[in-house]
Amino acid sequence: MITKEITITNSSGLHARPASLWVQMASRYQSSIIIKANDSEVNGKSILGILSLGLTAGSKFELIVDGEDEQEAAGNLEALVINLENQGE
């Protein structure tokens, strides 16, 4: 199991388009992906779950990945959040 704390650095947070990109990537992996934020825990492969967290710029969340491809999944999802700022999201 891998646990990482991630800070959203892009100006608009995880709104619909970035959340959609996240779910597309997360769905490629067999590992369980959980996001914890604001005293809530959601399935990291559910766009509605992610949007319900209301993650805005500067928000921090805990990413929990567990499974056979956890290393790759955690690294790529963290990179996605970092790259959102570079893409103007």
Biopython code that builds the backbone (N, CA, C, O; Angstrom):
import numpy as np
from Bio.PDB.StructureBuilder import StructureBuilder

atoms = [
    (1, "MET", "N", (0.848, -1.178, 0.000)),
    (1, "MET", "CA", (0.000, 0.000, 0.000)),
    (1, "MET", "C", (0.893, 1.241, 0.000)),
    (1, "MET", "O", (1.890, 1.302, 0.719)),
    (2, "ILE", "N", (0.523, 2.216, -0.810)),
    (2, "ILE", "CA", (1.252, 3.484, -0.903)),
    (2, "ILE", "C", (0.308, 4.598, -0.481)),
    (2, "ILE", "O", (-0.837, 4.660, -0.927)),
    (3, "THR", "N", (0.802, 5.475, 0.384)),
    (3, "THR", "CA", (0.039, 6.645, 0.813)),
    (3, "THR", "C", (0.878, 7.887, 0.533)),
    (3, "THR", "O", (2.043, 7.952, 0.924)),
    (4, "LYS", "N", (0.291, 8.864, -0.137)),
    (4, "LYS", "CA", (0.983, 10.117, -0.453)),
    (4, "LYS", "C", (0.065, 11.283, -0.145)),
    (4, "LYS", "O", (-1.143, 11.215, -0.370)),
    (5, "GLU", "N", (0.650, 12.355, 0.373)),
    (5, "GLU", "CA", (-0.110, 13.594, 0.513)),
    (5, "GLU", "C", (0.215, 14.461, -0.690)),
    (5, "GLU", "O", (1.380, 14.714, -0.999)),
    (6, "ILE", "N", (-0.831, 14.912, -1.361)),
    (6, "ILE", "CA", (-0.672, 15.699, -2.583)),
    (6, "ILE", "C", (-1.369, 17.040, -2.407)),
    (6, "ILE", "O", (-2.476, 17.112, -1.874)),
    (7, "THR", "N", (-0.708, 18.101, -2.860)),
    (7, "THR", "CA", (-1.281, 19.445, -2.832)),
    (7, "THR", "C", (-1.633, 19.854, -4.255)),
    (7, "THR", "O", (-0.828, 19.698, -5.174)),
    (8, "ILE", "N", (-2.816, 20.367, -4.426)),
    (8, "ILE", "CA", (-3.253, 20.833, -5.746)),
    (8, "ILE", "C", (-2.662, 22.220, -5.974)),
    (8, "ILE", "O", (-2.944, 23.159, -5.231)),
    (9, "THR", "N", (-1.841, 22.331, -7.009)),
    (9, "THR", "CA", (-1.137, 23.589, -7.266)),
    (9, "THR", "C", (-1.709, 24.376, -8.434)),
    (9, "THR", "O", (-1.366, 25.544, -8.616)),
    (10, "ASN", "N", (-2.580, 23.755, -9.232)),
    (10, "ASN", "CA", (-3.158, 24.521, -10.335)),
    (10, "ASN", "C", (-4.226, 25.473, -9.802)),
    (10, "ASN", "O", (-4.769, 25.257, -8.718)),
    (11, "SER", "N", (-4.522, 26.509, -10.552)),
    (11, "SER", "CA", (-5.387, 27.584, -10.048)),
    (11, "SER", "C", (-6.862, 27.206, -9.917)),
    (11, "SER", "O", (-7.593, 27.844, -9.160)),
    (12, "SER", "N", (-7.305, 26.188, -10.636)),
    (12, "SER", "CA", (-8.735, 25.878, -10.606)),
    (12, "SER", "C", (-9.096, 24.610, -9.841)),
    (12, "SER", "O", (-10.274, 24.264, -9.755)),
    (13, "GLY", "N", (-8.123, 23.919, -9.293)),
    (13, "GLY", "CA", (-8.410, 22.724, -8.500)),
    (13, "GLY", "C", (-8.820, 21.537, -9.360)),
    (13, "GLY", "O", (-8.573, 21.518, -10.566)),
    (14, "LEU", "N", (-9.445, 20.553, -8.735)),
    (14, "LEU", "CA", (-9.895, 19.365, -9.472)),
    (14, "LEU", "C", (-11.358, 19.545, -9.867)),
    (14, "LEU", "O", (-12.244, 18.876, -9.334)),
    (15, "HIS", "N", (-11.597, 20.458, -10.808)),
    (15, "HIS", "CA", (-12.943, 20.655, -11.345)),
    (15, "HIS", "C", (-13.202, 19.571, -12.390)),
    (15, "HIS", "O", (-12.432, 18.615, -12.475)),
    (16, "ALA", "N", (-14.250, 19.692, -13.176)),
    (16, "ALA", "CA", (-14.715, 18.610, -14.048)),
    (16, "ALA", "C", (-13.651, 18.063, -15.011)),
    (16, "ALA", "O", (-13.459, 16.850, -15.083)),
    (17, "ARG", "N", (-12.972, 18.923, -15.736)),
    (17, "ARG", "CA", (-12.016, 18.407, -16.731)),
    (17, "ARG", "C", (-10.829, 17.712, -16.075)),
    (17, "ARG", "O", (-10.523, 16.581, -16.454)),
    (18, "PRO", "N", (-10.140, 18.329, -15.107)),
    (18, "PRO", "CA", (-9.038, 17.611, -14.462)),
    (18, "PRO", "C", (-9.494, 16.342, -13.740)),
    (18, "PRO", "O", (-8.769, 15.347, -13.724)),
    (19, "ALA", "N", (-10.667, 16.369, -13.153)),
    (19, "ALA", "CA", (-11.188, 15.173, -12.478)),
    (19, "ALA", "C", (-11.430, 14.072, -13.505)),
    (19, "ALA", "O", (-11.198, 12.896, -13.221)),
    (20, "SER", "N", (-11.889, 14.441, -14.682)),
    (20, "SER", "CA", (-12.101, 13.475, -15.750)),
    (20, "SER", "C", (-10.773, 12.856, -16.193)),
    (20, "SER", "O", (-10.686, 11.645, -16.400)),
    (21, "LEU", "N", (-9.752, 13.681, -16.335)),
    (21, "LEU", "CA", (-8.417, 13.169, -16.685)),
    (21, "LEU", "C", (-7.910, 12.210, -15.615)),
    (21, "LEU", "O", (-7.335, 11.167, -15.926)),
    (22, "TRP", "N", (-8.129, 12.572, -14.348)),
    (22, "TRP", "CA", (-7.714, 11.724, -13.223)),
    (22, "TRP", "C", (-8.393, 10.356, -13.325)),
    (22, "TRP", "O", (-7.731, 9.321, -13.248)),
    (23, "VAL", "N", (-9.722, 10.360, -13.499)),
    (23, "VAL", "CA", (-10.483, 9.112, -13.537)),
    (23, "VAL", "C", (-10.060, 8.249, -14.732)),
    (23, "VAL", "O", (-9.961, 7.028, -14.612)),
    (24, "GLN", "N", (-9.814, 8.879, -15.872)),
    (24, "GLN", "CA", (-9.351, 8.125, -17.035)),
    (24, "GLN", "C", (-8.044, 7.411, -16.721)),
    (24, "GLN", "O", (-7.875, 6.241, -17.064)),
    (25, "MET", "N", (-7.119, 8.113, -16.070)),
    (25, "MET", "CA", (-5.841, 7.502, -15.729)),
    (25, "MET", "C", (-6.011, 6.450, -14.633)),
    (25, "MET", "O", (-5.467, 5.350, -14.742)),
    (26, "ALA", "N", (-6.747, 6.773, -13.596)),
    (26, "ALA", "CA", (-6.920, 5.851, -12.467)),
    (26, "ALA", "C", (-7.568, 4.550, -12.914)),
    (26, "ALA", "O", (-7.253, 3.483, -12.387)),
    (27, "SER", "N", (-8.462, 4.633, -13.874)),
    (27, "SER", "CA", (-9.190, 3.453, -14.338)),
    (27, "SER", "C", (-8.306, 2.474, -15.105)),
    (27, "SER", "O", (-8.703, 1.331, -15.331)),
    (28, "ARG", "N", (-7.134, 2.899, -15.501)),
    (28, "ARG", "CA", (-6.198, 2.011, -16.203)),
    (28, "ARG", "C", (-5.555, 0.989, -15.271)),
    (28, "ARG", "O", (-5.006, -0.018, -15.719)),
    (29, "TYR", "N", (-5.628, 1.258, -13.982)),
    (29, "TYR", "CA", (-4.914, 0.422, -13.011)),
    (29, "TYR", "C", (-5.863, -0.512, -12.281)),
    (29, "TYR", "O", (-7.027, -0.187, -12.047)),
    (30, "GLN", "N", (-5.340, -1.681, -11.926)),
    (30, "GLN", "CA", (-6.132, -2.652, -11.176)),
    (30, "GLN", "C", (-6.165, -2.316, -9.692)),
    (30, "GLN", "O", (-7.070, -2.751, -8.980)),
    (31, "SER", "N", (-5.196, -1.554, -9.222)),
    (31, "SER", "CA", (-5.113, -1.218, -7.801)),
    (31, "SER", "C", (-6.338, -0.447, -7.332)),
    (31, "SER", "O", (-6.998, 0.245, -8.109)),
    (32, "SER", "N", (-6.621, -0.581, -6.058)),
    (32, "SER", "CA", (-7.642, 0.233, -5.406)),
    (32, "SER", "C", (-7.064, 1.637, -5.230)),
    (32, "SER", "O", (-5.924, 1.786, -4.792)),
    (33, "ILE", "N", (-7.838, 2.659, -5.567)),
    (33, "ILE", "CA", (-7.378, 4.045, -5.453)),
    (33, "ILE", "C", (-8.405, 4.808, -4.623)),
    (33, "ILE", "O", (-9.575, 4.908, -4.992)),
    (34, "ILE", "N", (-7.941, 5.343, -3.496)),
    (34, "ILE", "CA", (-8.809, 6.065, -2.566)),
    (34, "ILE", "C", (-8.253, 7.478, -2.390)),
    (34, "ILE", "O", (-7.040, 7.676, -2.322)),
    (35, "ILE", "N", (-9.151, 8.448, -2.317)),
    (35, "ILE", "CA", (-8.769, 9.834, -2.023)),
    (35, "ILE", "C", (-9.449, 10.232, -0.721)),
    (35, "ILE", "O", (-10.663, 10.096, -0.569)),
    (36, "LYS", "N", (-8.641, 10.728, 0.217)),
    (36, "LYS", "CA", (-9.171, 11.215, 1.492)),
    (36, "LYS", "C", (-8.924, 12.712, 1.577)),
    (36, "LYS", "O", (-7.803, 13.183, 1.385)),
    (37, "ALA", "N", (-9.994, 13.457, 1.870)),
    (37, "ALA", "CA", (-9.877, 14.908, 2.045)),
    (37, "ALA", "C", (-11.115, 15.401, 2.776)),
    (37, "ALA", "O", (-12.200, 14.838, 2.629)),
    (38, "ASN", "N", (-10.950, 16.434, 3.548)),
    (38, "ASN", "CA", (-12.086, 17.077, 4.226)),
    (38, "ASN", "C", (-12.930, 16.068, 5.009)),
    (38, "ASN", "O", (-14.159, 16.115, 4.948)),
    (39, "ASP", "N", (-12.295, 15.174, 5.732)),
    (39, "ASP", "CA", (-12.981, 14.147, 6.527)),
    (39, "ASP", "C", (-13.853, 13.220, 5.684)),
    (39, "ASP", "O", (-14.777, 12.598, 6.209)),
    (40, "SER", "N", (-13.573, 13.120, 4.395)),
    (40, "SER", "CA", (-14.306, 12.222, 3.504)),
    (40, "SER", "C", (-13.318, 11.303, 2.799)),
    (40, "SER", "O", (-12.140, 11.625, 2.646)),
    (41, "GLU", "N", (-13.822, 10.169, 2.381)),
    (41, "GLU", "CA", (-13.026, 9.195, 1.643)),
    (41, "GLU", "C", (-13.836, 8.747, 0.443)),
    (41, "GLU", "O", (-14.976, 8.305, 0.592)),
    (42, "VAL", "N", (-13.249, 8.860, -0.769)),
    (42, "VAL", "CA", (-13.979, 8.489, -1.977)),
    (42, "VAL", "C", (-13.136, 7.565, -2.850)),
    (42, "VAL", "O", (-11.912, 7.501, -2.730)),
    (43, "ASN", "N", (-13.830, 6.857, -3.726)),
    (43, "ASN", "CA", (-13.178, 6.014, -4.713)),
    (43, "ASN", "C", (-12.488, 6.931, -5.725)),
    (43, "ASN", "O", (-13.137, 7.785, -6.330)),
    (44, "GLY", "N", (-11.196, 6.762, -5.907)),
    (44, "GLY", "CA", (-10.429, 7.593, -6.823)),
    (44, "GLY", "C", (-10.702, 7.315, -8.285)),
    (44, "GLY", "O", (-10.112, 7.953, -9.157)),
    (45, "LYS", "N", (-11.593, 6.366, -8.567)),
    (45, "LYS", "CA", (-11.985, 6.068, -9.940)),
    (45, "LYS", "C", (-13.394, 6.579, -10.234)),
    (45, "LYS", "O", (-13.962, 6.270, -11.282)),
    (46, "SER", "N", (-13.954, 7.353, -9.318)),
    (46, "SER", "CA", (-15.318, 7.875, -9.458)),
    (46, "SER", "C", (-15.294, 9.387, -9.625)),
    (46, "SER", "O", (-14.900, 10.110, -8.710)),
    (47, "ILE", "N", (-15.709, 9.863, -10.781)),
    (47, "ILE", "CA", (-15.684, 11.311, -11.012)),
    (47, "ILE", "C", (-16.623, 12.031, -10.051)),
    (47, "ILE", "O", (-16.291, 13.112, -9.563)),
    (48, "LEU", "N", (-17.782, 11.455, -9.772)),
    (48, "LEU", "CA", (-18.712, 12.104, -8.846)),
    (48, "LEU", "C", (-18.122, 12.164, -7.438)),
    (48, "LEU", "O", (-18.287, 13.158, -6.732)),
    (49, "GLY", "N", (-17.440, 11.103, -7.038)),
    (49, "GLY", "CA", (-16.795, 11.094, -5.727)),
    (49, "GLY", "C", (-15.745, 12.190, -5.623)),
    (49, "GLY", "O", (-15.690, 12.917, -4.630)),
    (50, "ILE", "N", (-14.917, 12.305, -6.650)),
    (50, "ILE", "CA", (-13.858, 13.309, -6.640)),
    (50, "ILE", "C", (-14.455, 14.714, -6.628)),
    (50, "ILE", "O", (-14.021, 15.564, -5.851)),
    (51, "LEU", "N", (-15.438, 14.961, -7.476)),
    (51, "LEU", "CA", (-16.057, 16.291, -7.521)),
    (51, "LEU", "C", (-16.737, 16.631, -6.203)),
    (51, "LEU", "O", (-16.785, 17.799, -5.815)),
    (52, "SER", "N", (-17.261, 15.630, -5.513)),
    (52, "SER", "CA", (-17.943, 15.880, -4.234)),
    (52, "SER", "C", (-16.992, 16.388, -3.154)),
    (52, "SER", "O", (-17.434, 16.975, -2.166)),
    (53, "LEU", "N", (-15.692, 16.167, -3.334)),
    (53, "LEU", "CA", (-14.717, 16.641, -2.341)),
    (53, "LEU", "C", (-14.489, 18.149, -2.445)),
    (53, "LEU", "O", (-14.048, 18.769, -1.478)),
    (54, "GLY", "N", (-14.778, 18.741, -3.588)),
    (54, "GLY", "CA", (-14.612, 20.185, -3.760)),
    (54, "GLY", "C", (-13.170, 20.632, -3.610)),
    (54, "GLY", "O", (-12.901, 21.634, -2.947)),
    (55, "LEU", "N", (-12.240, 19.909, -4.212)),
    (55, "LEU", "CA", (-10.815, 20.222, -4.076)),
    (55, "LEU", "C", (-10.458, 21.434, -4.941)),
    (55, "LEU", "O", (-10.583, 21.398, -6.165)),
    (56, "THR", "N", (-10.019, 22.484, -4.294)),
    (56, "THR", "CA", (-9.672, 23.723, -4.975)),
    (56, "THR", "C", (-8.161, 23.943, -4.905)),
    (56, "THR", "O", (-7.437, 23.144, -4.311)),
    (57, "ALA", "N", (-7.693, 25.027, -5.514)),
    (57, "ALA", "CA", (-6.270, 25.356, -5.484)),
    (57, "ALA", "C", (-5.782, 25.412, -4.045)),
    (57, "ALA", "O", (-6.410, 26.033, -3.187)),
    (58, "GLY", "N", (-4.672, 24.766, -3.794)),
    (58, "GLY", "CA", (-4.104, 24.744, -2.450)),
    (58, "GLY", "C", (-4.623, 23.633, -1.558)),
    (58, "GLY", "O", (-4.077, 23.404, -0.478)),
    (59, "SER", "N", (-5.669, 22.937, -1.990)),
    (59, "SER", "CA", (-6.212, 21.824, -1.201)),
    (59, "SER", "C", (-5.189, 20.700, -1.124)),
    (59, "SER", "O", (-4.418, 20.472, -2.055)),
    (60, "LYS", "N", (-5.201, 20.009, -0.002)),
    (60, "LYS", "CA", (-4.355, 18.836, 0.173)),
    (60, "LYS", "C", (-5.256, 17.627, 0.320)),
    (60, "LYS", "O", (-6.322, 17.695, 0.933)),
    (61, "PHE", "N", (-4.811, 16.519, -0.252)),
    (61, "PHE", "CA", (-5.553, 15.279, -0.082)),
    (61, "PHE", "C", (-4.571, 14.131, 0.059)),
    (61, "PHE", "O", (-3.405, 14.226, -0.325)),
    (62, "GLU", "N", (-5.073, 13.057, 0.615)),
    (62, "GLU", "CA", (-4.268, 11.862, 0.792)),
    (62, "GLU", "C", (-4.666, 10.863, -0.285)),
    (62, "GLU", "O", (-5.843, 10.540, -0.449)),
    (63, "LEU", "N", (-3.674, 10.382, -1.010)),
    (63, "LEU", "CA", (-3.880, 9.376, -2.043)),
    (63, "LEU", "C", (-3.437, 8.032, -1.476)),
    (63, "LEU", "O", (-2.305, 7.891, -1.015)),
    (64, "ILE", "N", (-4.321, 7.055, -1.511)),
    (64, "ILE", "CA", (-4.011, 5.715, -1.017)),
    (64, "ILE", "C", (-4.210, 4.737, -2.167)),
    (64, "ILE", "O", (-5.312, 4.601, -2.700)),
    (65, "VAL", "N", (-3.132, 4.062, -2.541)),
    (65, "VAL", "CA", (-3.174, 3.120, -3.657)),
    (65, "VAL", "C", (-2.722, 1.760, -3.151)),
    (65, "VAL", "O", (-1.681, 1.646, -2.504)),
    (66, "ASP", "N", (-3.502, 0.735, -3.443)),
    (66, "ASP", "CA", (-3.186, -0.607, -2.959)),
    (66, "ASP", "C", (-3.467, -1.632, -4.040)),
    (66, "ASP", "O", (-4.600, -1.767, -4.501)),
    (67, "GLY", "N", (-2.429, -2.354, -4.444)),
    (67, "GLY", "CA", (-2.605, -3.396, -5.446)),
    (67, "GLY", "C", (-1.317, -3.690, -6.175)),
    (67, "GLY", "O", (-0.265, -3.137, -5.857)),
    (68, "GLU", "N", (-1.410, -4.564, -7.151)),
    (68, "GLU", "CA", (-0.209, -5.037, -7.833)),
    (68, "GLU", "C", (0.499, -3.965, -8.658)),
    (68, "GLU", "O", (1.711, -4.056, -8.855)),
    (69, "ASP", "N", (-0.210, -2.965, -9.140)),
    (69, "ASP", "CA", (0.414, -1.897, -9.929)),
    (69, "ASP", "C", (0.413, -0.561, -9.173)),
    (69, "ASP", "O", (0.391, 0.507, -9.785)),
    (70, "GLU", "N", (0.437, -0.633, -7.839)),
    (70, "GLU", "CA", (0.321, 0.565, -6.998)),
    (70, "GLU", "C", (1.438, 1.576, -7.226)),
    (70, "GLU", "O", (1.192, 2.782, -7.219)),
    (71, "GLN", "N", (2.656, 1.100, -7.427)),
    (71, "GLN", "CA", (3.800, 1.995, -7.600)),
    (71, "GLN", "C", (3.604, 2.878, -8.833)),
    (71, "GLN", "O", (3.754, 4.098, -8.764)),
    (72, "GLU", "N", (3.273, 2.261, -9.939)),
    (72, "GLU", "CA", (3.059, 2.985, -11.194)),
    (72, "GLU", "C", (1.846, 3.912, -11.087)),
    (72, "GLU", "O", (1.901, 5.063, -11.520)),
    (73, "ALA", "N", (0.761, 3.415, -10.515)),
    (73, "ALA", "CA", (-0.455, 4.214, -10.394)),
    (73, "ALA", "C", (-0.223, 5.457, -9.541)),
    (73, "ALA", "O", (-0.588, 6.563, -9.940)),
    (74, "ALA", "N", (0.380, 5.280, -8.377)),
    (74, "ALA", "CA", (0.609, 6.414, -7.480)),
    (74, "ALA", "C", (1.513, 7.459, -8.131)),
    (74, "ALA", "O", (1.243, 8.657, -8.044)),
    (75, "GLY", "N", (2.567, 7.015, -8.771)),
    (75, "GLY", "CA", (3.494, 7.947, -9.416)),
    (75, "GLY", "C", (2.849, 8.719, -10.545)),
    (75, "GLY", "O", (3.035, 9.930, -10.662)),
    (76, "ASN", "N", (2.089, 8.024, -11.378)),
    (76, "ASN", "CA", (1.459, 8.694, -12.518)),
    (76, "ASN", "C", (0.332, 9.632, -12.100)),
    (76, "ASN", "O", (0.151, 10.685, -12.711)),
    (77, "LEU", "N", (-0.425, 9.269, -11.074)),
    (77, "LEU", "CA", (-1.503, 10.155, -10.609)),
    (77, "LEU", "C", (-0.921, 11.409, -9.947)),
    (77, "LEU", "O", (-1.447, 12.507, -10.125)),
    (78, "GLU", "N", (0.146, 11.245, -9.198)),
    (78, "GLU", "CA", (0.794, 12.417, -8.601)),
    (78, "GLU", "C", (1.341, 13.327, -9.699)),
    (78, "GLU", "O", (1.188, 14.546, -9.622)),
    (79, "ALA", "N", (1.970, 12.754, -10.710)),
    (79, "ALA", "CA", (2.497, 13.543, -11.829)),
    (79, "ALA", "C", (1.380, 14.272, -12.567)),
    (79, "ALA", "O", (1.567, 15.404, -13.013)),
    (80, "LEU", "N", (0.224, 13.633, -12.698)),
    (80, "LEU", "CA", (-0.917, 14.269, -13.358)),
    (80, "LEU", "C", (-1.306, 15.555, -12.632)),
    (80, "LEU", "O", (-1.520, 16.587, -13.267)),
    (81, "VAL", "N", (-1.397, 15.494, -11.310)),
    (81, "VAL", "CA", (-1.776, 16.686, -10.534)),
    (81, "VAL", "C", (-0.726, 17.781, -10.704)),
    (81, "VAL", "O", (-1.074, 18.952, -10.855)),
    (82, "ILE", "N", (0.530, 17.418, -10.681)),
    (82, "ILE", "CA", (1.610, 18.397, -10.852)),
    (82, "ILE", "C", (1.546, 19.027, -12.237)),
    (82, "ILE", "O", (1.760, 20.230, -12.380)),
    (83, "ASN", "N", (1.255, 18.226, -13.258)),
    (83, "ASN", "CA", (1.218, 18.714, -14.638)),
    (83, "ASN", "C", (-0.016, 19.539, -14.980)),
    (83, "ASN", "O", (-0.024, 20.237, -15.994)),
    (84, "LEU", "N", (-1.053, 19.473, -14.156)),
    (84, "LEU", "CA", (-2.257, 20.274, -14.428)),
    (84, "LEU", "C", (-1.920, 21.760, -14.510)),
    (84, "LEU", "O", (-2.455, 22.486, -15.348)),
    (85, "GLU", "N", (-1.028, 22.199, -13.629)),
    (85, "GLU", "CA", (-0.637, 23.611, -13.629)),
    (85, "GLU", "C", (0.059, 23.971, -14.941)),
    (85, "GLU", "O", (-0.164, 25.051, -15.488)),
    (86, "ASN", "N", (0.894, 23.073, -15.440)),
    (86, "ASN", "CA", (1.611, 23.321, -16.694)),
    (86, "ASN", "C", (0.688, 23.334, -17.904)),
    (86, "ASN", "O", (1.005, 23.943, -18.926)),
    (87, "GLN", "N", (-0.446, 22.668, -17.790)),
    (87, "GLN", "CA", (-1.414, 22.600, -18.891)),
    (87, "GLN", "C", (-2.436, 23.730, -18.822)),
    (87, "GLN", "O", (-3.319, 23.818, -19.675)),
    (88, "GLY", "N", (-2.326, 24.590, -17.821)),
    (88, "GLY", "CA", (-3.258, 25.704, -17.681)),
    (88, "GLY", "C", (-4.611, 25.303, -17.162)),
    (88, "GLY", "O", (-5.588, 26.027, -17.353)),
    (89, "GLU", "N", (-4.691, 24.160, -16.506)),
    (89, "GLU", "CA", (-5.966, 23.680, -15.939)),
    (89, "GLU", "C", (-6.250, 24.366, -14.625)),
    (89, "GLU", "O", (-7.273, 24.096, -13.997)),
]
sb = StructureBuilder()
sb.init_structure("model")
sb.init_model(0)
sb.init_chain("A")
sb.init_seg("    ")
for serial, (resi, resn, name, xyz) in enumerate(atoms, 1):
    if name == "N":
        sb.init_residue(resn, " ", resi, " ")
    sb.init_atom(name, np.array(xyz, "f"), 0.0, 1.0, " ", f" {name:<3s}", serial, name[0])
structure = sb.get_structure()
